[in-house]
Amino acid sequence: MDDSVRVISTSTIQAPSDNNINTNSTDFHKIHLTPWDLQFLPLEPIQKGLLFHHTIDPSKNQIHHLKQTLSTTLSFFPPLAGRLVITQHQQEEENNNPSSSCYIVCNNVGALFVHATAQNTTVSDILQPENYIVPPIVYSFFSFNGVKNYEYTSHPILAVQVTELQDGIFIGFTLNHLASDGKSFWHFINSWSQISRGVSLNKHPSLQRWFPNDIHQLPIRFPFTTDQFTQTSKPTNLGERVFHFTKEKIAELKSKANTETETENITISSLQAVLSHVLRSVVRCERLDPQEDVCYGLLIGVRAKMIPPLEDEYFGNAIAVCGFTMKAGEILGSGIGKVAVEMNKTISVNSDDEKIKNSYDSWLRKPKLFTGGSDLTSCYSLTTNSSPRFDVYGNDFGWGKPVAVRCGGANKRNGKISVFAGAEEGSIDVLPCLRYEILEAMGNDTEFLH
């Protein structure tokens, strides 16, 4: 943790005891994990946080109110007050490798709540930092930095850090990725925000995970042991920069992309146009060889794409991973339309019910866990996570609406691109994680900026 961030207190927040949960019992509700969940075992948790501006210091009553309403919220989200359990099974037959299984036990042991202070940091330090690079102190506004998802057997699944700034508040949320994807992550935060304002919860989470009818064993066993999860050193030359796209500029990009793709008989979305524009700038600033392969990975939500569709409030991971590859010269030798077409087709091909379920079944037959950048082969790769559809700016905990959203240091890798709704309606913020010199070059890339 940064030396300028000082922890005032830590506490464990449990759901109210009237939930009829006996923490001394061994008969707890178990959340069995799906392939969608399990693939995240070797990675780090979700870390996203909200920045608020205030003109007065938060009182003890406000901190107490946050703890109290978090407790109430956890009664609707029992996995977040539970613990991860991993069992390693010994060889059962000759030539049979050791295997593992894991689940979340909803035992209400509690979530971590950290109250901290960073009195030398202002809201403007984060909103308008030098060179527009997200300041490293932001990463100290989150708990469990460097802890992998599989290591949470000895950590709370959820940690909330409330850091007081000179003139603001930053609430950093760290959530084990086995428990939730981005949609469920923001569902929880939206719910806590509602409850903190005294608003009745209108979208209760659906906690039943999806498994095919013919699955024969739960929890799922997979041929891995924690000894196989190697620790890799984090790159130190990477930064993150916020590029803001106004509603008007997005409309221009979307129009341009669709004009360039009129013969394709497809419609390019606003986000596809923006991401294609960003991709071209990264390739241009990296000065890649025209024949070098560029891989672009996408995580797409599948709740509405399955037959029958999963509930919108399905709590857990429900995402498919897909991607496409183009030559660097092909990306730069055409407009954003050609890149957007490849992106659009990739999403379409991987978004039907049959493809999703075949991929799920394939994982059951041959499990594969994410390992970071190496999952996208050895080519130059970028990946996009998060979504501008998530309700970020509707979260009022008592200091008004947030003024910004920022990521923690988890899963930082060269080429990771986070996407959020912007503060103004219809705008989008794109946060690429790249080498400092590439971020600076993008900031001076006339074609990109104009």
N, C-alpha and C positions, 0 to 999 in steps of 0.2 A: 504494500500500500504506500502511496505517495506520502512523504513526511509531512506535507501540509494538510493532510486529511487526518483528523483525530477522532477516534471512536469514543463517544460519550457513554454508550451503554449497549449491551446486547441482551436480548430476551427471547424466550421461546413462546410462540403464540399458538395456542390450541383452539380448536372449535369448542363452543360452550359445552360444559359437562352434561347439560340436559339432552345432548344428542344420544344418550344411552350407550356411549362407547366406554367399555371397561378396558382401560389400558393394561390391566393385569391378565386379561383373557388371551387365549391363543386362537380363538375362533373369530378372526377378523375377516372382513370382506377383502378378497384379493382381486386386483386388476391384472389379468393376464395380458401379456404384451404381444402385439402383432408383428409381422415382418416390417410393417411401416415404422413401428417403434424401435424394434431391435437393431435396425441398420445404423442407428445413431450411437450405439454403445461406445465406440472408441473416440467419438468426438466430444466437444465441450458443450455446456448447456446453452440455452437461449439467454442472451443478455441484452435487454433493451431498457432504456430509461427515459423519463420525462422531466423536462426542465420547466420550472415555474418561477414567475417573478412575484415578489411581494415587497412591500415597503415597511413592514414591521416584522420583528423577530417572532418566529412561531412559539407559541406558549406551550407549557407542559401539557395543558389541556388538549391542544391540537395533536400533539404526539400521542397522548393517551387515546384520543378519539380515533386516530389511525389504527392503533393496536386493537382497540375494541371492535372497530368495524371490520378489520382483517379477520378477527376471530369469527365474527358472524358470517363473513364470506366463505371461510374455510368449511363451514357446516354444509355448504352447497357443493364444495369442491374437495371431498375427503381425500383423494389421492395426494393433494398438495400438502396435507398435514401428515402424510404417511411416510413410509420408508421403502427404499429399494432393497430387494432380497435377491441375491445371486447364489445359485447352488451349482457347484462343480461336481459332475458325476464321473465316477471312475469307469474304466473299461469294463463293459459288461460281457463282451464276447471277444474271442481271439481276433486280432487285427482290427478291432473296433476302437477308434480313437476316443479319448475322453471328450465329454460334451458338457455343455452348460445349459442352464435354464434360469429365467428370472421373472419376477413379477413385482408389483407394488402392493404392499400390504397397508390397508387403510386403518392404521392403529391409533391415529390422532396423537402421535408423539409430538407433532407440532412443526411449525415453520420458524425460520430464523428471522428476527427483526433487529436490525442494526440502526442505531441513532448515532450519526457522526456529524462533524463540522469541518468546513474548509473556509475559514474566515478570510483568507487572502485571495479567494476566488470570487469573481462577480459573474452575473449572468452574461454580460457582454464579453467576458473572457471566453465563454463557450460559444456564444452566438456569432461573435465577430473576432475570431482569433487571428493572430499574426499569420500571414500567408494563407489564410482561410483553412488551414489544416486543423482538424479536431485536436485540441490539446490533450496530451497523454494523461493529465490528471483525471480526465473523465473516466478512464479505466479503473481508477481507484474509488469510484462511486458505486462499485459493484462488489459483491462477495464471491468467494470461492474461485478467484481467478486461477487459471491453470489446472483446475480439477476436471477430470474427464467424467463423462456420464456414468461409466461403469464403476467409478470410485465412490459413488454416492451411497453406497451401503453404510457408510459411516458419516454421512452428511444429510441434513434436511433436503428434501426435494425442492423446496422453495425457500429463497432468501430474499428479503426486502431490505434495502439500505436507504435510509432517509438522511441525506446530507444537507446540512444548512450551509448556504453560501452567504456572502456579505449582504446580498439583496435578493436572495432567491432560495429555492429548494430544488434539489434533484432527488427523484425517487428512482433508484436502480433496482430492477427486477432480475433475479437470476433463477431460472427454472430448468430443471433437468429435462433434456430433450426427449427422453424416453416417455415422459408423462404427457407431452404436449407438442403440437406444432404451432406455427405462428398464429393461425386462426384461433385455436383454443387459448393460446397465451393471451391474446387481446380480449377474448371473451371473459377470461378471469379478471383482467384489469378493468374492463368496462363494468363488470359486475361489482367489483369492490368500490369503484368510483360511485356507482349508483347508490349502493348501500350507505356509503359515507355521507351522501347528501340526503339520506332519509327516503330514498325512492325505492319502492318495492321492486324486487328482481323480476323482470319480465321474460328472461330467457334462461331457464334452468339448464345446466349441462346434462347431456345424455352420456352416462358413464359406461355404458355397455360397449365394449370393443367389438369390432366386426371380425368374425372368423367364418370361413366357408363351412357349410353344413357337414361336410365329410371329414373335417379335421378329427384326428383320432387321439391326440394327446395334448393336454394343456397342463402346465405351461409347455411351450414349444421348446424342444431340445435342439441345440445347434452345435456343431463340432468346433468349438473354440474354448479356450481357457484365458483367463485374465493375464497369464504369463505371456501370451502372444501379442498383447497390446503394448507395443513399444512406445516409450516416451520420446518425443521429438522436440528439439529445441525450437523456440519461437524465433521467427525472423525479426531482426531489430531495425531494419532499414525501411519498414513499411509505415505509411501514414494513411489517414482517411480524410477526405475532403468532401464538403457538401456543395453539390451543384443544384441550383434551384431553377426549375422550369415553371414559368408562369402558365396560366390557363391559355393565354393567347399564343405563346410560343409553342405549346403542345399542339394546339389546333393547327398551327402552320406546319409542324412536322408531320402530323397525321395526314393533312391534305397533300403534302408533298409525297409522302410514301404511297398513298392510294393513287395519286396521279401516275406515279412511276410503275404501278402494278395493275393498271386497268385491264390488261390482257390476261391476267391470272384468275379473274373471276373470284377473288377473295377480298375480304375487308380487313385492312390492317388496323389494329386497335391503337389507341393513344399510347399505351405503355409499350407496345411492340415498336412503335415509331421512335419513342424516346430511347429505348434500350439499343436499338439499331444505331441511332445517332451517337450514343455513348461508345458503343463497340468500335465504330469507325474511328473515333478520336483516339481511343486507347491504342489501336493498331497503328495509327498514324504516328503517335507520339513514341511508341516503342520502336519505330523504324525497323519492323520485322522484314525479313527476306520475303519477297513476293510469293515464293513457293512454300513458305512455312505454313503448316496447318494451324489453324486457330479453332479451338474447341469451345463451344459455348454451352454451359449447363443450365438447366432450368428446373426448378421445383414447382410443380403445379398441383393445386388442390383437386381432390377427386370426389369430394362429398356429393356434389350435384351431378357428377358424371356417371355414377354407378346406377345399375338397374336392379332393384329399386334404389333410388338415391338414399344416401345416408342423411340423417337429420342434420340440419344446419348447425345444431348445438352439439353434434358428436364431439366428445372431448377425448383428445388423443392425437395421434398423427394420422393423417389421411392424405398423403401426398405421393405423387409419382415423380420419378427423376427421369428427365430426358435431355437430349442435347443434339446439336448438329455441328458439323465441321465444314469450314470453308478455307480456302487459301487466302493468305493475307492480301495478295495482289487482287484477288477477286473481290474482297471486301472493299478495298480502296478504289478499285477500277470502276465501280458502279455507284449508284446513289443509295440512299438508305432503303429504298424500296426492295432491292434484291435481298439484302440482309433480312429485312422484315418478313419477306415471303418465306425464307428458310425457317425463321423463327415461328411463323404462323403455322406452316405445314408440320413442323416438329410437334408443336402443341396439339394440333388437330389429330395427328396420327396416334399420339399417346394418350388421348383423352377419352377414348370410347371404353365402354364397360368391359368388352372382351379383352382388350389389350391390358387394362388395369388388372383384371383377375388372372390373366395368364402370367403377368409379371409377378403377382403375389404368389401364385402356385409355383413358379420357377424358383422363387426365393426359398420356399419350403423344401424343395428338392435339393437345391444347392445354395445354402445361405451365403450371403456376402455382406460384409460390414463396410461402412465408409471408413476410409483411412485419411481423408483430407484431399489434397491436390492430386495425389497419384491416382485417384479414382477416374480421372478424365484423361488417362493415357499420358504419354510423355510430351504431347504437343503443348503449345502455349494455350493456356486455358483460363476462362473466366466463368463465374457462376453468379446467378442472381438469386437472392433470397428476399423474403418479406413481400409486402404488397401494398400499393397505395389504397387498396380497398379497406384495409383495417382501420377501425375507428381509433385514431390516436389523439386527436385534439378535442374529443368530447369528454375527456377524463378530468373532471374537476373534483379535487379532494379537499377543497376549502380555500385554495389560493387562486381561484379562477382557472381558466383553461391553460393548458401548457403552451409555452412559446417555442418549444423545440423537442424533437425526439433524437436520441443518440444511442449508439451501440456500445456495448462493453468490449473488452479485449478478447472474448471467447471466439474461437474458430477463425481468428484473423489469418488470412493467407493472401498471397499476391493474386489479384484478380477477382476477389470477392466483391460483389456489388450489392449493396442493400438499397431497397427502394421503399419510400414512405410517402404518404400524402403530405403535401406542404401545408403550411399554416393557413394560407389563403385558399378558399374553396376552388377546387379544380386544378390546383397546382401540384407538382410532384417534386420531391427531393430525392436525388440520387447520390449515394455515398460510396464511391469506389475505394477499395483498399488496394493501394499500389505503392511502388517505390516513390520516394519523395520527388525525385527528378521527373518522373512521369506525371505526377499530380501537378507539378509546376508547369510542365509543358502543356498539359491540358488547359491550364488557366491562361496560357498564352496562345492557344490554338484558335486562330481567327475563324476558321471554318466551323469549328465546334461552337464557339461562343455566339456567332452571329447567324 
